Amino acid sequence: MSSSRALLVSFSFDDEPYEGSAGDSLAVALMLAGRRHLRDSSRQGAPRGAFCLMGSCQECVVWVDGERRPACQVPLRQGMVVRSGTIGTDTP
């Protein structure tokens, strides 16, 4: 018997706990959890989030386990530690 339900995993974003389906992109998991503000723009400080959902625009860049990555290109997995990102910064 197979299940159509995806495995739920826990992760954190800016020290807040979240849960999502393993294998979904991080951007999708955050959007489904109601989190749309992923970073601030480096020029104007305006809120940014997922836009193209294919890794081209870099609007959803965040820090995943200490590495800067576009959230739409990162598969969700158990225990991820995610911090909001700002393009042009070298550290989370």
PyMOL Python script that loads the backbone (N, CA, C, O; Angstrom):
from pymol import cmd

cmd.read_pdbstr("""\
ATOM      1  N   MET A   1       0.847  -1.177   0.000  1.00  0.00           N
ATOM      2  CA  MET A   1       0.000   0.000   0.000  1.00  0.00           C
ATOM      3  C   MET A   1       0.890   1.235   0.000  1.00  0.00           C
ATOM      4  O   MET A   1       1.760   1.373   0.859  1.00  0.00           O
ATOM      5  N   SER A   2       0.682   2.116  -0.939  1.00  0.00           N
ATOM      6  CA  SER A   2       1.474   3.346  -0.992  1.00  0.00           C
ATOM      7  C   SER A   2       0.630   4.523  -0.541  1.00  0.00           C
ATOM      8  O   SER A   2      -0.598   4.507  -0.623  1.00  0.00           O
ATOM      9  N   SER A   3       1.315   5.524  -0.069  1.00  0.00           N
ATOM     10  CA  SER A   3       0.645   6.720   0.416  1.00  0.00           C
ATOM     11  C   SER A   3       0.945   7.881  -0.514  1.00  0.00           C
ATOM     12  O   SER A   3       2.067   8.017  -1.001  1.00  0.00           O
ATOM     13  N   SER A   4      -0.052   8.718  -0.762  1.00  0.00           N
ATOM     14  CA  SER A   4       0.162   9.886  -1.618  1.00  0.00           C
ATOM     15  C   SER A   4       0.667  11.072  -0.810  1.00  0.00           C
ATOM     16  O   SER A   4       0.949  12.130  -1.373  1.00  0.00           O
ATOM     17  N   ARG A   5       0.783  10.908   0.493  1.00  0.00           N
ATOM     18  CA  ARG A   5       1.275  11.985   1.349  1.00  0.00           C
ATOM     19  C   ARG A   5       2.797  12.037   1.316  1.00  0.00           C
ATOM     20  O   ARG A   5       3.468  11.005   1.336  1.00  0.00           O
ATOM     21  N   ALA A   6       3.328  13.253   1.265  1.00  0.00           N
ATOM     22  CA  ALA A   6       4.777  13.437   1.320  1.00  0.00           C
ATOM     23  C   ALA A   6       5.228  13.419   2.780  1.00  0.00           C
ATOM     24  O   ALA A   6       4.459  13.750   3.683  1.00  0.00           O
ATOM     25  N   LEU A   7       6.454  13.037   2.992  1.00  0.00           N
ATOM     26  CA  LEU A   7       7.041  13.040   4.320  1.00  0.00           C
ATOM     27  C   LEU A   7       7.201  14.475   4.799  1.00  0.00           C
ATOM     28  O   LEU A   7       7.803  15.290   4.101  1.00  0.00           O
ATOM     29  N   LEU A   8       6.675  14.798   5.974  1.00  0.00           N
ATOM     30  CA  LEU A   8       6.841  16.135   6.536  1.00  0.00           C
ATOM     31  C   LEU A   8       8.168  16.216   7.260  1.00  0.00           C
ATOM     32  O   LEU A   8       8.550  15.304   7.993  1.00  0.00           O
ATOM     33  N   VAL A   9       8.867  17.322   7.046  1.00  0.00           N
ATOM     34  CA  VAL A   9      10.147  17.557   7.700  1.00  0.00           C
ATOM     35  C   VAL A   9      10.116  18.910   8.396  1.00  0.00           C
ATOM     36  O   VAL A   9       9.350  19.797   8.020  1.00  0.00           O
ATOM     37  N   SER A  10      10.950  19.059   9.408  1.00  0.00           N
ATOM     38  CA  SER A  10      11.060  20.314  10.156  1.00  0.00           C
ATOM     39  C   SER A  10      12.306  21.060   9.714  1.00  0.00           C
ATOM     40  O   SER A  10      13.334  20.453   9.413  1.00  0.00           O
ATOM     41  N   PHE A  11      12.205  22.385   9.677  1.00  0.00           N
ATOM     42  CA  PHE A  11      13.339  23.242   9.351  1.00  0.00           C
ATOM     43  C   PHE A  11      13.104  24.586  10.026  1.00  0.00           C
ATOM     44  O   PHE A  11      12.019  24.846  10.546  1.00  0.00           O
ATOM     45  N   SER A  12      14.123  25.437  10.017  1.00  0.00           N
ATOM     46  CA  SER A  12      13.938  26.759  10.626  1.00  0.00           C
ATOM     47  C   SER A  12      14.289  27.854   9.624  1.00  0.00           C
ATOM     48  O   SER A  12      15.140  27.680   8.752  1.00  0.00           O
ATOM     49  N   PHE A  13      13.609  28.982   9.777  1.00  0.00           N
ATOM     50  CA  PHE A  13      13.899  30.169   8.978  1.00  0.00           C
ATOM     51  C   PHE A  13      13.992  31.338   9.946  1.00  0.00           C
ATOM     52  O   PHE A  13      13.015  31.671  10.617  1.00  0.00           O
ATOM     53  N   ASP A  14      15.151  31.954  10.021  1.00  0.00           N
ATOM     54  CA  ASP A  14      15.402  33.039  10.980  1.00  0.00           C
ATOM     55  C   ASP A  14      14.957  32.660  12.385  1.00  0.00           C
ATOM     56  O   ASP A  14      14.279  33.426  13.070  1.00  0.00           O
ATOM     57  N   ASP A  15      15.349  31.470  12.792  1.00  0.00           N
ATOM     58  CA  ASP A  15      15.112  30.922  14.130  1.00  0.00           C
ATOM     59  C   ASP A  15      13.652  30.601  14.427  1.00  0.00           C
ATOM     60  O   ASP A  15      13.320  30.308  15.576  1.00  0.00           O
ATOM     61  N   GLU A  16      12.775  30.646  13.437  1.00  0.00           N
ATOM     62  CA  GLU A  16      11.378  30.248  13.624  1.00  0.00           C
ATOM     63  C   GLU A  16      11.185  28.858  13.036  1.00  0.00           C
ATOM     64  O   GLU A  16      11.661  28.584  11.935  1.00  0.00           O
ATOM     65  N   PRO A  17      10.486  27.965  13.763  1.00  0.00           N
ATOM     66  CA  PRO A  17      10.289  26.608  13.257  1.00  0.00           C
ATOM     67  C   PRO A  17       9.216  26.555  12.164  1.00  0.00           C
ATOM     68  O   PRO A  17       8.200  27.246  12.234  1.00  0.00           O
ATOM     69  N   TYR A  18       9.467  25.727  11.169  1.00  0.00           N
ATOM     70  CA  TYR A  18       8.521  25.499  10.076  1.00  0.00           C
ATOM     71  C   TYR A  18       8.491  24.017   9.772  1.00  0.00           C
ATOM     72  O   TYR A  18       9.352  23.257  10.215  1.00  0.00           O
ATOM     73  N   GLU A  19       7.489  23.619   9.009  1.00  0.00           N
ATOM     74  CA  GLU A  19       7.359  22.246   8.571  1.00  0.00           C
ATOM     75  C   GLU A  19       6.913  22.263   7.116  1.00  0.00           C
ATOM     76  O   GLU A  19       6.130  23.124   6.713  1.00  0.00           O
ATOM     77  N   GLY A  20       7.401  21.331   6.339  1.00  0.00           N
ATOM     78  CA  GLY A  20       7.020  21.252   4.939  1.00  0.00           C
ATOM     79  C   GLY A  20       7.228  19.856   4.407  1.00  0.00           C
ATOM     80  O   GLY A  20       7.697  18.968   5.119  1.00  0.00           O
ATOM     81  N   SER A  21       6.877  19.667   3.156  1.00  0.00           N
ATOM     82  CA  SER A  21       7.003  18.361   2.505  1.00  0.00           C
ATOM     83  C   SER A  21       8.411  18.165   1.960  1.00  0.00           C
ATOM     84  O   SER A  21       8.913  18.990   1.197  1.00  0.00           O
ATOM     85  N   ALA A  22       9.034  17.080   2.354  1.00  0.00           N
ATOM     86  CA  ALA A  22      10.380  16.768   1.880  1.00  0.00           C
ATOM     87  C   ALA A  22      10.394  16.739   0.364  1.00  0.00           C
ATOM     88  O   ALA A  22       9.509  16.161  -0.267  1.00  0.00           O
ATOM     89  N   GLY A  23      11.412  17.370  -0.218  1.00  0.00           N
ATOM     90  CA  GLY A  23      11.557  17.388  -1.659  1.00  0.00           C
ATOM     91  C   GLY A  23      10.952  18.598  -2.338  1.00  0.00           C
ATOM     92  O   GLY A  23      11.373  18.959  -3.437  1.00  0.00           O
ATOM     93  N   ASP A  24       9.959  19.245  -1.701  1.00  0.00           N
ATOM     94  CA  ASP A  24       9.464  20.512  -2.247  1.00  0.00           C
ATOM     95  C   ASP A  24      10.610  21.510  -2.220  1.00  0.00           C
ATOM     96  O   ASP A  24      11.540  21.357  -1.428  1.00  0.00           O
ATOM     97  N   SER A  25      10.562  22.525  -3.067  1.00  0.00           N
ATOM     98  CA  SER A  25      11.605  23.543  -2.965  1.00  0.00           C
ATOM     99  C   SER A  25      11.393  24.319  -1.664  1.00  0.00           C
ATOM    100  O   SER A  25      10.273  24.440  -1.167  1.00  0.00           O
ATOM    101  N   LEU A  26      12.479  24.831  -1.135  1.00  0.00           N
ATOM    102  CA  LEU A  26      12.408  25.640   0.070  1.00  0.00           C
ATOM    103  C   LEU A  26      11.472  26.822  -0.126  1.00  0.00           C
ATOM    104  O   LEU A  26      10.701  27.154   0.774  1.00  0.00           O
ATOM    105  N   ALA A  27      11.528  27.463  -1.293  1.00  0.00           N
ATOM    106  CA  ALA A  27      10.655  28.610  -1.582  1.00  0.00           C
ATOM    107  C   ALA A  27       9.183  28.214  -1.504  1.00  0.00           C
ATOM    108  O   ALA A  27       8.377  28.936  -0.917  1.00  0.00           O
ATOM    109  N   VAL A  28       8.832  27.083  -2.086  1.00  0.00           N
ATOM    110  CA  VAL A  28       7.441  26.618  -2.060  1.00  0.00           C
ATOM    111  C   VAL A  28       7.017  26.299  -0.631  1.00  0.00           C
ATOM    112  O   VAL A  28       5.917  26.667  -0.217  1.00  0.00           O
ATOM    113  N   ALA A  29       7.874  25.621   0.124  1.00  0.00           N
ATOM    114  CA  ALA A  29       7.544  25.286   1.520  1.00  0.00           C
ATOM    115  C   ALA A  29       7.288  26.550   2.334  1.00  0.00           C
ATOM    116  O   ALA A  29       6.348  26.601   3.127  1.00  0.00           O
ATOM    117  N   LEU A  30       8.122  27.568   2.139  1.00  0.00           N
ATOM    118  CA  LEU A  30       7.930  28.824   2.873  1.00  0.00           C
ATOM    119  C   LEU A  30       6.656  29.542   2.432  1.00  0.00           C
ATOM    120  O   LEU A  30       5.927  30.079   3.266  1.00  0.00           O
ATOM    121  N   MET A  31       6.385  29.554   1.126  1.00  0.00           N
ATOM    122  CA  MET A  31       5.155  30.194   0.650  1.00  0.00           C
ATOM    123  C   MET A  31       3.921  29.489   1.198  1.00  0.00           C
ATOM    124  O   MET A  31       2.967  30.146   1.616  1.00  0.00           O
ATOM    125  N   LEU A  32       3.931  28.151   1.199  1.00  0.00           N
ATOM    126  CA  LEU A  32       2.796  27.401   1.729  1.00  0.00           C
ATOM    127  C   LEU A  32       2.604  27.638   3.226  1.00  0.00           C
ATOM    128  O   LEU A  32       1.492  27.525   3.742  1.00  0.00           O
ATOM    129  N   ALA A  33       3.694  27.965   3.916  1.00  0.00           N
ATOM    130  CA  ALA A  33       3.629  28.256   5.350  1.00  0.00           C
ATOM    131  C   ALA A  33       3.255  29.721   5.612  1.00  0.00           C
ATOM    132  O   ALA A  33       3.143  30.139   6.765  1.00  0.00           O
ATOM    133  N   GLY A  34       3.063  30.500   4.534  1.00  0.00           N
ATOM    134  CA  GLY A  34       2.673  31.900   4.692  1.00  0.00           C
ATOM    135  C   GLY A  34       3.835  32.872   4.760  1.00  0.00           C
ATOM    136  O   GLY A  34       3.628  34.062   4.998  1.00  0.00           O
ATOM    137  N   ARG A  35       5.039  32.398   4.559  1.00  0.00           N
ATOM    138  CA  ARG A  35       6.232  33.252   4.627  1.00  0.00           C
ATOM    139  C   ARG A  35       6.620  33.671   3.217  1.00  0.00           C
ATOM    140  O   ARG A  35       7.117  32.851   2.445  1.00  0.00           O
ATOM    141  N   ARG A  36       6.404  34.922   2.874  1.00  0.00           N
ATOM    142  CA  ARG A  36       6.724  35.395   1.537  1.00  0.00           C
ATOM    143  C   ARG A  36       7.918  36.350   1.502  1.00  0.00           C
ATOM    144  O   ARG A  36       8.552  36.501   0.458  1.00  0.00           O
ATOM    145  N   HIS A  37       8.223  36.978   2.600  1.00  0.00           N
ATOM    146  CA  HIS A  37       9.362  37.902   2.707  1.00  0.00           C
ATOM    147  C   HIS A  37      10.598  37.080   3.067  1.00  0.00           C
ATOM    148  O   HIS A  37      10.709  36.574   4.184  1.00  0.00           O
ATOM    149  N   LEU A  38      11.533  36.949   2.108  1.00  0.00           N
ATOM    150  CA  LEU A  38      12.713  36.117   2.319  1.00  0.00           C
ATOM    151  C   LEU A  38      13.981  36.915   2.552  1.00  0.00           C
ATOM    152  O   LEU A  38      14.933  36.415   3.152  1.00  0.00           O
ATOM    153  N   ARG A  39      13.999  38.141   2.086  1.00  0.00           N
ATOM    154  CA  ARG A  39      15.176  38.987   2.259  1.00  0.00           C
ATOM    155  C   ARG A  39      14.782  40.425   1.974  1.00  0.00           C
ATOM    156  O   ARG A  39      13.655  40.693   1.556  1.00  0.00           O
ATOM    157  N   ASP A  40      15.712  41.357   2.200  1.00  0.00           N
ATOM    158  CA  ASP A  40      15.531  42.768   1.840  1.00  0.00           C
ATOM    159  C   ASP A  40      16.504  43.096   0.717  1.00  0.00           C
ATOM    160  O   ASP A  40      17.624  42.587   0.689  1.00  0.00           O
ATOM    161  N   SER A  41      16.074  43.946  -0.207  1.00  0.00           N
ATOM    162  CA  SER A  41      16.973  44.344  -1.292  1.00  0.00           C
ATOM    163  C   SER A  41      18.130  45.148  -0.718  1.00  0.00           C
ATOM    164  O   SER A  41      17.971  45.881   0.259  1.00  0.00           O
ATOM    165  N   SER A  42      19.290  45.002  -1.335  1.00  0.00           N
ATOM    166  CA  SER A  42      20.475  45.681  -0.815  1.00  0.00           C
ATOM    167  C   SER A  42      20.455  47.177  -1.120  1.00  0.00           C
ATOM    168  O   SER A  42      21.108  47.947  -0.416  1.00  0.00           O
ATOM    169  N   ARG A  43      19.733  47.605  -2.137  1.00  0.00           N
ATOM    170  CA  ARG A  43      19.698  49.036  -2.489  1.00  0.00           C
ATOM    171  C   ARG A  43      18.680  49.834  -1.686  1.00  0.00           C
ATOM    172  O   ARG A  43      19.009  50.861  -1.093  1.00  0.00           O
ATOM    173  N   GLN A  44      17.457  49.357  -1.674  1.00  0.00           N
ATOM    174  CA  GLN A  44      16.376  50.126  -1.052  1.00  0.00           C
ATOM    175  C   GLN A  44      15.844  49.516   0.232  1.00  0.00           C
ATOM    176  O   GLN A  44      15.039  50.139   0.924  1.00  0.00           O
ATOM    177  N   GLY A  45      16.277  48.322   0.558  1.00  0.00           N
ATOM    178  CA  GLY A  45      15.779  47.667   1.756  1.00  0.00           C
ATOM    179  C   GLY A  45      14.363  47.147   1.607  1.00  0.00           C
ATOM    180  O   GLY A  45      13.724  46.806   2.603  1.00  0.00           O
ATOM    181  N   ALA A  46      13.858  47.080   0.373  1.00  0.00           N
ATOM    182  CA  ALA A  46      12.491  46.621   0.121  1.00  0.00           C
ATOM    183  C   ALA A  46      12.410  45.102   0.262  1.00  0.00           C
ATOM    184  O   ALA A  46      13.372  44.398  -0.046  1.00  0.00           O
ATOM    185  N   PRO A  47      11.275  44.597   0.724  1.00  0.00           N
ATOM    186  CA  PRO A  47      11.134  43.148   0.885  1.00  0.00           C
ATOM    187  C   PRO A  47      11.166  42.418  -0.451  1.00  0.00           C
ATOM    188  O   PRO A  47      10.634  42.900  -1.451  1.00  0.00           O
ATOM    189  N   ARG A  48      11.796  41.255  -0.450  1.00  0.00           N
ATOM    190  CA  ARG A  48      11.897  40.414  -1.637  1.00  0.00           C
ATOM    191  C   ARG A  48      11.484  38.990  -1.271  1.00  0.00           C
ATOM    192  O   ARG A  48      11.585  38.576  -0.116  1.00  0.00           O
ATOM    193  N   GLY A  49      11.016  38.249  -2.276  1.00  0.00           N
ATOM    194  CA  GLY A  49      10.611  36.862  -2.079  1.00  0.00           C
ATOM    195  C   GLY A  49      10.745  36.105  -3.381  1.00  0.00           C
ATOM    196  O   GLY A  49      11.405  36.569  -4.310  1.00  0.00           O
ATOM    197  N   ALA A  50      10.119  34.937  -3.452  1.00  0.00           N
ATOM    198  CA  ALA A  50      10.179  34.114  -4.656  1.00  0.00           C
ATOM    199  C   ALA A  50       9.457  34.833  -5.791  1.00  0.00           C
ATOM    200  O   ALA A  50       8.370  35.376  -5.595  1.00  0.00           O
ATOM    201  N   PHE A  51      10.060  34.837  -6.970  1.00  0.00           N
ATOM    202  CA  PHE A  51       9.475  35.525  -8.120  1.00  0.00           C
ATOM    203  C   PHE A  51       9.385  34.597  -9.324  1.00  0.00           C
ATOM    204  O   PHE A  51       8.283  34.266  -9.763  1.00  0.00           O
ATOM    205  N   CYS A  52      10.522  34.170  -9.867  1.00  0.00           N
ATOM    206  CA  CYS A  52      10.499  33.366 -11.095  1.00  0.00           C
ATOM    207  C   CYS A  52      10.360  31.870 -10.801  1.00  0.00           C
ATOM    208  O   CYS A  52       9.878  31.118 -11.649  1.00  0.00           O
ATOM    209  N   LEU A  53      10.771  31.437  -9.627  1.00  0.00           N
ATOM    210  CA  LEU A  53      10.732  30.036  -9.190  1.00  0.00           C
ATOM    211  C   LEU A  53      11.534  29.089 -10.082  1.00  0.00           C
ATOM    212  O   LEU A  53      11.248  27.893 -10.138  1.00  0.00           O
ATOM    213  N   MET A  54      12.557  29.637 -10.792  1.00  0.00           N
ATOM    214  CA  MET A  54      13.439  28.773 -11.573  1.00  0.00           C
ATOM    215  C   MET A  54      14.906  29.158 -11.450  1.00  0.00           C
ATOM    216  O   MET A  54      15.733  28.673 -12.223  1.00  0.00           O
ATOM    217  N   GLY A  55      15.245  30.020 -10.494  1.00  0.00           N
ATOM    218  CA  GLY A  55      16.635  30.332 -10.199  1.00  0.00           C
ATOM    219  C   GLY A  55      17.266  31.429 -11.020  1.00  0.00           C
ATOM    220  O   GLY A  55      18.460  31.694 -10.873  1.00  0.00           O
ATOM    221  N   SER A  56      16.507  32.074 -11.878  1.00  0.00           N
ATOM    222  CA  SER A  56      17.071  33.105 -12.750  1.00  0.00           C
ATOM    223  C   SER A  56      17.144  34.486 -12.121  1.00  0.00           C
ATOM    224  O   SER A  56      18.102  35.221 -12.358  1.00  0.00           O
ATOM    225  N   CYS A  57      16.160  34.848 -11.332  1.00  0.00           N
ATOM    226  CA  CYS A  57      16.052  36.239 -10.873  1.00  0.00           C
ATOM    227  C   CYS A  57      16.846  36.547  -9.607  1.00  0.00           C
ATOM    228  O   CYS A  57      17.183  37.707  -9.372  1.00  0.00           O
ATOM    229  N   GLN A  58      17.151  35.557  -8.796  1.00  0.00           N
ATOM    230  CA  GLN A  58      17.900  35.728  -7.539  1.00  0.00           C
ATOM    231  C   GLN A  58      17.133  36.507  -6.470  1.00  0.00           C
ATOM    232  O   GLN A  58      17.732  36.930  -5.481  1.00  0.00           O
ATOM    233  N   GLU A  59      15.846  36.703  -6.640  1.00  0.00           N
ATOM    234  CA  GLU A  59      15.043  37.420  -5.638  1.00  0.00           C
ATOM    235  C   GLU A  59      14.878  36.620  -4.348  1.00  0.00           C
ATOM    236  O   GLU A  59      14.662  37.204  -3.286  1.00  0.00           O
ATOM    237  N   CYS A  60      14.976  35.302  -4.424  1.00  0.00           N
ATOM    238  CA  CYS A  60      14.725  34.459  -3.246  1.00  0.00           C
ATOM    239  C   CYS A  60      16.002  33.952  -2.588  1.00  0.00           C
ATOM    240  O   CYS A  60      15.970  32.950  -1.874  1.00  0.00           O
ATOM    241  N   VAL A  61      17.125  34.629  -2.816  1.00  0.00           N
ATOM    242  CA  VAL A  61      18.399  34.181  -2.242  1.00  0.00           C
ATOM    243  C   VAL A  61      18.340  34.239  -0.713  1.00  0.00           C
ATOM    244  O   VAL A  61      17.978  35.256  -0.122  1.00  0.00           O
ATOM    245  N   VAL A  62      18.706  33.122  -0.098  1.00  0.00           N
ATOM    246  CA  VAL A  62      18.750  32.993   1.358  1.00  0.00           C
ATOM    247  C   VAL A  62      20.029  32.234   1.725  1.00  0.00           C
ATOM    248  O   VAL A  62      20.741  31.747   0.848  1.00  0.00           O
ATOM    249  N   TRP A  63      20.307  32.141   3.010  1.00  0.00           N
ATOM    250  CA  TRP A  63      21.443  31.349   3.504  1.00  0.00           C
ATOM    251  C   TRP A  63      20.903  30.018   3.992  1.00  0.00           C
ATOM    252  O   TRP A  63      20.076  29.981   4.902  1.00  0.00           O
ATOM    253  N   VAL A  64      21.361  28.923   3.397  1.00  0.00           N
ATOM    254  CA  VAL A  64      20.940  27.573   3.772  1.00  0.00           C
ATOM    255  C   VAL A  64      22.141  26.855   4.363  1.00  0.00           C
ATOM    256  O   VAL A  64      23.112  26.569   3.663  1.00  0.00           O
ATOM    257  N   ASP A  65      22.069  26.566   5.647  1.00  0.00           N
ATOM    258  CA  ASP A  65      23.178  25.900   6.341  1.00  0.00           C
ATOM    259  C   ASP A  65      24.505  26.599   6.045  1.00  0.00           C
ATOM    260  O   ASP A  65      25.523  25.942   5.827  1.00  0.00           O
ATOM    261  N   GLY A  66      24.488  27.933   6.039  1.00  0.00           N
ATOM    262  CA  GLY A  66      25.696  28.736   5.870  1.00  0.00           C
ATOM    263  C   GLY A  66      26.101  29.012   4.437  1.00  0.00           C
ATOM    264  O   GLY A  66      27.116  29.668   4.202  1.00  0.00           O
ATOM    265  N   GLU A  67      25.334  28.526   3.470  1.00  0.00           N
ATOM    266  CA  GLU A  67      25.664  28.725   2.057  1.00  0.00           C
ATOM    267  C   GLU A  67      24.564  29.548   1.380  1.00  0.00           C
ATOM    268  O   GLU A  67      23.380  29.253   1.545  1.00  0.00           O
ATOM    269  N   ARG A  68      24.947  30.569   0.624  1.00  0.00           N
ATOM    270  CA  ARG A  68      23.961  31.417  -0.059  1.00  0.00           C
ATOM    271  C   ARG A  68      23.402  30.683  -1.275  1.00  0.00           C
ATOM    272  O   ARG A  68      24.150  30.264  -2.158  1.00  0.00           O
ATOM    273  N   ARG A  69      22.052  30.530  -1.308  1.00  0.00           N
ATOM    274  CA  ARG A  69      21.392  29.755  -2.363  1.00  0.00           C
ATOM    275  C   ARG A  69      20.044  30.369  -2.709  1.00  0.00           C
ATOM    276  O   ARG A  69      19.415  30.976  -1.842  1.00  0.00           O
ATOM    277  N   PRO A  70      19.580  30.231  -3.952  1.00  0.00           N
ATOM    278  CA  PRO A  70      18.209  30.625  -4.280  1.00  0.00           C
ATOM    279  C   PRO A  70      17.244  29.588  -3.692  1.00  0.00           C
ATOM    280  O   PRO A  70      17.360  28.396  -3.976  1.00  0.00           O
ATOM    281  N   ALA A  71      16.312  30.041  -2.888  1.00  0.00           N
ATOM    282  CA  ALA A  71      15.400  29.134  -2.182  1.00  0.00           C
ATOM    283  C   ALA A  71      14.592  28.263  -3.137  1.00  0.00           C
ATOM    284  O   ALA A  71      14.193  27.156  -2.776  1.00  0.00           O
ATOM    285  N   CYS A  72      14.350  28.749  -4.341  1.00  0.00           N
ATOM    286  CA  CYS A  72      13.563  27.964  -5.304  1.00  0.00           C
ATOM    287  C   CYS A  72      14.335  26.780  -5.866  1.00  0.00           C
ATOM    288  O   CYS A  72      13.740  25.906  -6.497  1.00  0.00           O
ATOM    289  N   GLN A  73      15.638  26.731  -5.653  1.00  0.00           N
ATOM    290  CA  GLN A  73      16.474  25.661  -6.195  1.00  0.00           C
ATOM    291  C   GLN A  73      16.954  24.674  -5.133  1.00  0.00           C
ATOM    292  O   GLN A  73      17.743  23.778  -5.434  1.00  0.00           O
ATOM    293  N   VAL A  74      16.492  24.828  -3.906  1.00  0.00           N
ATOM    294  CA  VAL A  74      16.946  23.984  -2.799  1.00  0.00           C
ATOM    295  C   VAL A  74      15.827  23.038  -2.372  1.00  0.00           C
ATOM    296  O   VAL A  74      14.783  23.498  -1.909  1.00  0.00           O
ATOM    297  N   PRO A  75      16.021  21.724  -2.518  1.00  0.00           N
ATOM    298  CA  PRO A  75      15.007  20.777  -2.047  1.00  0.00           C
ATOM    299  C   PRO A  75      14.942  20.781  -0.518  1.00  0.00           C
ATOM    300  O   PRO A  75      15.973  20.759   0.154  1.00  0.00           O
ATOM    301  N   LEU A  76      13.758  20.808   0.008  1.00  0.00           N
ATOM    302  CA  LEU A  76      13.562  20.829   1.453  1.00  0.00           C
ATOM    303  C   LEU A  76      13.970  19.489   2.053  1.00  0.00           C
ATOM    304  O   LEU A  76      13.625  18.426   1.536  1.00  0.00           O
ATOM    305  N   ARG A  77      14.722  19.566   3.168  1.00  0.00           N
ATOM    306  CA  ARG A  77      15.119  18.362   3.885  1.00  0.00           C
ATOM    307  C   ARG A  77      15.098  18.632   5.384  1.00  0.00           C
ATOM    308  O   ARG A  77      15.113  19.780   5.828  1.00  0.00           O
ATOM    309  N   GLN A  78      15.064  17.571   6.134  1.00  0.00           N
ATOM    310  CA  GLN A  78      14.984  17.638   7.593  1.00  0.00           C
ATOM    311  C   GLN A  78      16.137  18.438   8.182  1.00  0.00           C
ATOM    312  O   GLN A  78      17.292  18.239   7.808  1.00  0.00           O
ATOM    313  N   GLY A  79      15.820  19.345   9.107  1.00  0.00           N
ATOM    314  CA  GLY A  79      16.825  20.039   9.903  1.00  0.00           C
ATOM    315  C   GLY A  79      17.522  21.211   9.247  1.00  0.00           C
ATOM    316  O   GLY A  79      18.470  21.749   9.819  1.00  0.00           O
ATOM    317  N   MET A  80      17.093  21.623   8.081  1.00  0.00           N
ATOM    318  CA  MET A  80      17.742  22.763   7.426  1.00  0.00           C
ATOM    319  C   MET A  80      17.659  23.998   8.316  1.00  0.00           C
ATOM    320  O   MET A  80      16.639  24.251   8.958  1.00  0.00           O
ATOM    321  N   VAL A  81      18.747  24.760   8.343  1.00  0.00           N
ATOM    322  CA  VAL A  81      18.775  26.033   9.057  1.00  0.00           C
ATOM    323  C   VAL A  81      18.907  27.119   7.997  1.00  0.00           C
ATOM    324  O   VAL A  81      19.919  27.209   7.302  1.00  0.00           O
ATOM    325  N   VAL A  82      17.875  27.935   7.887  1.00  0.00           N
ATOM    326  CA  VAL A  82      17.800  28.948   6.837  1.00  0.00           C
ATOM    327  C   VAL A  82      17.743  30.333   7.470  1.00  0.00           C
ATOM    328  O   VAL A  82      17.043  30.553   8.459  1.00  0.00           O
ATOM    329  N   ARG A  83      18.491  31.258   6.882  1.00  0.00           N
ATOM    330  CA  ARG A  83      18.479  32.650   7.335  1.00  0.00           C
ATOM    331  C   ARG A  83      18.140  33.523   6.137  1.00  0.00           C
ATOM    332  O   ARG A  83      18.491  33.207   5.000  1.00  0.00           O
ATOM    333  N   SER A  84      17.455  34.621   6.409  1.00  0.00           N
ATOM    334  CA  SER A  84      17.123  35.544   5.322  1.00  0.00           C
ATOM    335  C   SER A  84      18.414  36.046   4.693  1.00  0.00           C
ATOM    336  O   SER A  84      19.440  36.152   5.365  1.00  0.00           O
ATOM    337  N   GLY A  85      18.359  36.348   3.419  1.00  0.00           N
ATOM    338  CA  GLY A  85      19.562  36.731   2.704  1.00  0.00           C
ATOM    339  C   GLY A  85      19.457  38.106   2.089  1.00  0.00           C
ATOM    340  O   GLY A  85      18.358  38.604   1.845  1.00  0.00           O
ATOM    341  N   THR A  86      20.586  38.716   1.839  1.00  0.00           N
ATOM    342  CA  THR A  86      20.661  39.976   1.135  1.00  0.00           C
ATOM    343  C   THR A  86      21.788  39.861   0.124  1.00  0.00           C
ATOM    344  O   THR A  86      22.927  39.570   0.490  1.00  0.00           O
ATOM    345  N   ILE A  87      21.478  40.085  -1.141  1.00  0.00           N
ATOM    346  CA  ILE A  87      22.501  40.028  -2.164  1.00  0.00           C
ATOM    347  C   ILE A  87      23.540  41.092  -1.864  1.00  0.00           C
ATOM    348  O   ILE A  87      23.204  42.228  -1.529  1.00  0.00           O
ATOM    349  N   GLY A  88      24.800  40.716  -1.986  1.00  0.00           N
ATOM    350  CA  GLY A  88      25.885  41.643  -1.702  1.00  0.00           C
ATOM    351  C   GLY A  88      26.492  41.466  -0.331  1.00  0.00           C
ATOM    352  O   GLY A  88      27.482  42.120  -0.003  1.00  0.00           O
ATOM    353  N   THR A  89      25.912  40.587   0.483  1.00  0.00           N
ATOM    354  CA  THR A  89      26.506  40.302   1.785  1.00  0.00           C
ATOM    355  C   THR A  89      27.252  38.989   1.707  1.00  0.00           C
ATOM    356  O   THR A  89      26.878  38.103   0.939  1.00  0.00           O
ATOM    357  N   ASP A  90      28.287  38.859   2.482  1.00  0.00           N
ATOM    358  CA  ASP A  90      29.109  37.662   2.448  1.00  0.00           C
ATOM    359  C   ASP A  90      28.807  36.687   3.569  1.00  0.00           C
ATOM    360  O   ASP A  90      29.292  35.556   3.554  1.00  0.00           O
ATOM    361  N   THR A  91      28.018  37.106   4.536  1.00  0.00           N
ATOM    362  CA  THR A  91      27.720  36.229   5.673  1.00  0.00           C
ATOM    363  C   THR A  91      26.244  36.297   5.999  1.00  0.00           C
ATOM    364  O   THR A  91      25.587  37.297   5.711  1.00  0.00           O
ATOM    365  N   PRO A  92      25.719  35.247   6.593  1.00  0.00           N
ATOM    366  CA  PRO A  92      24.297  35.253   6.964  1.00  0.00           C
ATOM    367  C   PRO A  92      23.992  36.192   8.105  1.00  0.00           C
ATOM    368  O   PRO A  92      22.839  36.301   8.523  1.00  0.00           O
TER     369      PRO A  92
END
""", "prot")
cmd.dss("prot")
cmd.show_as("cartoon", "prot")
cmd.util.cbc("prot")
cmd.orient("prot")
